[in-house]
Amino acid sequence: MPERLSAAAALSSVGEAELGKLARAAHLLDIGRPAFGAGLRPHRTRSGQGTEFLEFRGYYPGEDMRRLDWRVSTRRGRPHVRTYRDELSADWQLCVDHSASMASPDPSKWALAVQLAAAFAYVLLHAGNRVGLVLFSDRVHGLCPFGRGRLQYVRIADQLRDSKADNSGGGSALSSTTTVLRRGSHLAILSDFLKPDAMQADLEKLRSPGRRIHAIQIVSPSETELSDPETRSVRDVESGERVAVNPGASRAALSALRRCQRDLKDFSVRSGIRLSSCTTTDRWQDVMLRHIAVVTRA
């Protein structure tokens, strides 16, 4: 089993210089950003329903169809809406899966989730947004209220530094976050999405008109490869029980995982969720850049 990397050790590799470089590409994520008027001081605004035109951007399912610009949509080959400069910057909630599957069989899943959460927080805050953090499994384990600026990044990093995924028990239930989610907030979800329906039912509950949802699926290479054919039983990390493995079960489980990943990808495309995936062998910097590329192509 891979050595457990603490959250503190994982965060030590998330450096300010690399975060700064990443933040300069933040506008490609369509997460909201400071708009600049006269002078050099940013006004904390986001695209809204005002009178000053800001830009065209891709249409999100559930938005008001009256905002569509048909001429630009035809020219660019997909729906685009007009955005205006008038509202306060957006609220973003980082939802990080805290369940046992994020620590087993590969503890580095949790380490990578912590790094990505810190990177997302930095980029979102740099863009002038308010950001909060919630750690969840089948319940809420930790919560950092919304805030802005550098001090908020320190608060979020401190909570991540003190966290660790469960060793057992606590299945993934994204719907458990609904008790703490702010109405109108956008979501950035970090999870392995290892449920029979890949959390599609929970994601559907969280969708609402105008809400943007970004998601990164984190899996271990050991979960995408066939296990030892001699293995007779395995321990379910979220129930703690030993589960018998029948001949051919490993191949069937792998096939089910791949089908689940395809279903999640198809669901995300239909629902306007910006989804990318990675494995624990990836560097957090590469994962974030790949997610930006996914959003840019959407």
WOZI-V753175 format. One record per residue. N is the residue number from 0. BURIAL is I if it has 9 or more other ideal C-beta (glycine too) atoms within 8 Angstrom, else O. D_FIRST is the distance of its C-alpha to the first C-alpha in whole Angstrom. Layout:
N;BURIAL;D_FIRST  N;BURIAL;D_FIRST
This chain:
0;O;0  1;O;4  2;O;6  3;O;9  4;O;12  5;O;15  6;I;18  7;O;20  8;I;18  9;I;18  10;I;21  11;O;22  12;O;22  13;I;24  14;O;27  15;O;31  16;O;32  17;I;30  18;I;30  19;O;34  20;O;34  21;I;32  22;I;35  23;O;37  24;I;36  25;I;36  26;O;39  27;O;38  28;I;35  29;I;39  30;I;37  31;I;41  32;I;42  33;I;45  34;I;48  35;O;50  36;O;54  37;O;57  38;O;55  39;O;52  40;O;51  41;O;48  42;O;49  43;O;46  44;I;47  45;I;46  46;I;47  47;I;49  48;O;53  49;O;55  50;O;58  51;O;56  52;O;54  53;O;51  54;O;50  55;O;49  56;I;45  57;I;43  58;I;44  59;I;42  60;O;42  61;I;44  62;I;46  63;O;50  64;O;51  65;O;54  66;O;52  67;I;52  68;I;54  69;O;54  70;O;56  71;I;53  72;I;50  73;O;53  74;O;52  75;O;49  76;O;48  77;O;46  78;O;47  79;I;48  80;I;49  81;O;51  82;I;50  83;I;52  84;I;51  85;I;52  86;I;49  87;O;47  88;I;43  89;I;41  90;I;38  91;I;35  92;I;32  93;I;28  94;I;27  95;I;23  96;I;21  97;I;19  98;I;18  99;I;15  100;I;14  101;I;14  102;I;11  103;I;9  104;O;7  105;I;7  106;I;8  107;I;10  108;I;12  109;I;14  110;I;15  111;I;16  112;I;18  113;I;20  114;I;21  115;I;22  116;I;24  117;I;25  118;I;27  119;I;28  120;I;30  121;I;31  122;I;33  123;I;34  124;I;36  125;O;37  126;I;39  127;I;41  128;I;39  129;I;38  130;I;34  131;I;33  132;I;29  133;I;28  134;I;24  135;I;24  136;I;23  137;I;25  138;O;27  139;I;28  140;O;25  141;I;27  142;I;30  143;I;31  144;O;35  145;I;37  146;I;38  147;I;39  148;O;39  149;O;37  150;O;37  151;I;35  152;I;32  153;O;32  154;I;32  155;I;29  156;I;27  157;O;27  158;I;26  159;I;23  160;I;22  161;O;23  162;I;20  163;O;17  164;I;16  165;I;16  166;O;13  167;I;15  168;I;19  169;I;21  170;I;21  171;I;22  172;I;26  173;I;27  174;I;31  175;I;30  176;I;31  177;O;34  178;O;35  179;O;35  180;I;35  181;O;39  182;O;41  183;O;41  184;I;38  185;I;36  186;I;32  187;I;29  188;I;26  189;I;22  190;I;20  191;I;18  192;I;21  193;I;19  194;I;22  195;O;25  196;O;27  197;I;25  198;I;27  199;I;30  200;O;32  201;I;31  202;I;31  203;O;35  204;O;36  205;I;35  206;I;37  207;O;40  208;O;43  209;O;43  210;I;39  211;I;37  212;I;33  213;I;30  214;I;27  215;I;24  216;I;21  217;I;17  218;I;15  219;I;12  220;I;12  221;O;10  222;I;13  223;I;16  224;O;15  225;O;16  226;I;13  227;O;14  228;O;18  229;O;18  230;I;15  231;O;18  232;O;16  233;O;14  234;O;14  235;I;15  236;I;14  237;I;17  238;O;19  239;O;17  240;O;19  241;O;18  242;O;19  243;O;20  244;I;19  245;O;23  246;O;23  247;O;23  248;O;21  249;I;18  250;O;21  251;O;23  252;I;20  253;I;19  254;O;23  255;O;23  256;I;21  257;I;23  258;O;26  259;I;25  260;I;24  261;O;27  262;I;29  263;I;28  264;I;29  265;O;32  266;I;33  267;I;32  268;O;35  269;O;37  270;I;37  271;I;37  272;I;33  273;I;32  274;I;28  275;I;26  276;I;22  277;I;19  278;I;16  279;I;13  280;O;14  281;I;18  282;O;20  283;I;21  284;I;25  285;I;24  286;I;23  287;I;26  288;I;29  289;I;28  290;I;28  291;I;32  292;O;32  293;I;32  294;I;34  295;O;37  296;O;37  297;O;37
